[in-house]
Amino acid sequence: MNLDDSASLDDPSLPRSEFVYRKLREAIRDGSLTAGERMREIDLAKQLGVSRTPVREALGRLEGENLVTLDATRGMIVTRISIEEVHELYAMREILEGAAAALAARFATPVELAMLREIANRDETLLGNVADLVSNNRLFHQTLHRSGHNRYLLKTLNSIHGSIDLLGPTSLTIDGRAPAAEREHQALVAAIERRDSRAAEEMARSHVRASLQARLKRMGQ
């Protein structure tokens, strides 16, 4: 587990519990904390240079987001997701991403359209750099979600993607998946630019289905 500090505890505007939450959340996202790993308060407090109280508060927040789970024998652990739950998770993601794309086709501003196009175009230049490609992919979906201008959908999608972070390494490293995802992003942005809600929704749903197949392949399913 690597929790090297990337945010400063010297920032007086950042509460200790928020600092710990951000660090643990990022560690789950980047795989430094893996499914089933124990989350002992005393160890985390020592690594992050804080008392146990903000660690406890951050863990409570993560538990509320279903990112950590209280195991009867091992204590607090990073949540494990079963194959059945993966299918359930992606079923919901498909519906929600489709809705976000349809709404974006209706409500995205010219500035948001330009941002989506710029981010999608950047994919091709990053195909050989997994870390930057993953970051760009995350930015694409976040921008797409915001472009739908529905705060409740945005909140739910944030939760869905938080759970996806528990699944481990990105599916973009599967052979052929990164260039395919780049083409899917291009088609999706084109539909949104045409203000074609139906096509945008179907493009988004198809993109999620392809992502699920790549994810299952990575998991050996």
N, C-alpha and C positions, 0 to 999 in steps of 0.2 A: 504494500500500500504506500503510494507516494502522495504526500500532502504538502509538498513544498509550497511555500507561501508565494502567491502571485498578487495578493492584495495586501495592503499595509494595515497592520494593527495600529499604527500611529495615527491613522485617520480618525479624528475624534467624532466625525459625523457617522461613522459606521459602527453600529452596536456590535458587541462581541458575538451575540447569538446570530446576527445576520452574517457576520464574517464566517462563522463556523458553518452555517447553513450553505453559503455560497461555495465554500471549499469542499464540503462533502458532496454537494450537488454536482459540482464539476468533476470530482473524483469518480462518481458513479457514471457520469456521461462519458468520460474518457477511458473508463475501464480500470482505473487505478484501484477502485473498489469494485469487487466482482460479486455476482450473485452468491449468496450463502455466506459471505465473509462476515465475521463477528465485528460488532461495533461497540467496543468496550469504552465506556466514558473516560476512564482513567487514562487509557492509552491515547485516545483522541485528544484529550486535554493536554497531555504532555507534548504530543507532536505539534499541536497548533499553538502552544504557549498561552493557554487560557485556563480558567478554572473549570470545574465540571459543570457548573450551572449553565453557561451558554451552550455547552455541548448537549446537555440534557434538553434544553429548549429547542435546539436545532434538530435533534433526533425526534422530538415530539412532532415537530413540523413535517419532517420527512415521513414519519409514520402516518400522519394525516393524509399525505399524498401517496401512500402505499408504496413508497420507495424503500422503506425499511419495515421489518416485521419483528414482532416480539415472539421468539421461538421458546417453547416451553422448557427446553433443556439447555439451549445455548445462549439465551438472552437475545439482545437486539442483533439482527443480521440484515444484510442487504437482501431485499426480497428476491425469491426465486419465482420464475414464471414457467409454468408447465406448457407443453406443446398445445394442449387444449386451450389454454389461456392466450397463447400466441395467436391462434386462429380467431378467438373472440376479440382480441385487441385489434387485429388488422381488419376485422369485419367492421368494427366501429370507426376505425381510422378511414376506411374507404368511404363510408357514408359522410363523415364529417369533412374530409378533404374535398369530396365532390361538392358538398354544400358551399364550402369556402370558395371554390373555384367558380361556381355558378354566381355567387354573390359578387365576387371580384369582377366578373364580366359585366355586371350591372352597375357596380358602384365605385370601382377603382378610379382614382383621379388620374389625370394625365401624368403627374409626377410619379405616381405609383406604377403606372404602366411602363414608364421609362425605366424605373428602377428594376422591375421584373425582367424587362428585356435585357438590360445591362448585366444583371446577375446571371441570367440564362446564357447569355453569350460568353460569359467568363468561364463557364463549365469546360468548354473545349480546350481552353488554354491551360487548364489545371488537371487534365486527365492523367498526367504522370506524377502528380503530387497528391497523395491520398489525404494528408492532413488538411491541406488547403481546399481540396475538393469537398471534403466533409463539411468544413466550415462554410463554404459557399452554398452547399446544398441546404444546410440548416438555415442560412440567411434567406435563401429562395423561398423556403416554405414559410418562414416567419413573415416575410413580406407579403406572400400570397394570403396568409391568414388575416393579416391586418387590412389588406385591401378589400376584404369582404365587409368591413365596417359593422361587425356584429360582436359586441363585447362578450356575450355569453358563449358564442361559438368559439371565440378566441381563447377564452378561459378553459373550455373543455378540450380543445386541441392541445393546449399547453400541457394539460394533464396526460393526454394520450401519448404525446411525444416524451414526456418524462418516463412513462412506463416502458416505452420502446428503448430508452437508454439502458434499461436493465438487461437487454438481450445481448449485450456484448459488442464485439467489433462490427463495424459498418458492413452492410451487404454490398457496398460499392466496390469492395475488393474482390468480389466474385468475378471470375473471368467473363468479360463482355458486359457486365452490368453497368459500369460507369458510362461508356459511350451510349448504351441504350437509354439510360436515365437522362443523359444530355439531350438526346433526340426527343424524349418524352417531354422534357421541360420546354423545348422549343415549340412543340406542337401545342402544348397547354397555353403558353404565352400568346401564341398566334390566335387561338380561339378566344382568349380574353380580350385581345386587341380588337377582334372583330365584334366584340360584345355579344358573342354567341354563348349564352349561358348553358344551353343543353350540351353543346360540344365540349365546353370547358369542363362541365361536370363529368362527362364520360371520360375525357382525357385524364382527369385527376384520379378517377376511380380505377382506370386501367393502369395508371402509374403505380398506385398502391398495390394492386394485385400482382404486378410484376415484382415489386419490392418484396412482397410476402414470399413469392416463389424463390427469390434469391436468398432471403433470410432462412427459409426452411432448408435450402441446399447447404448453406453454411452450417446449420445445426445438424446436418446429416440425416435429414428427414426426406 
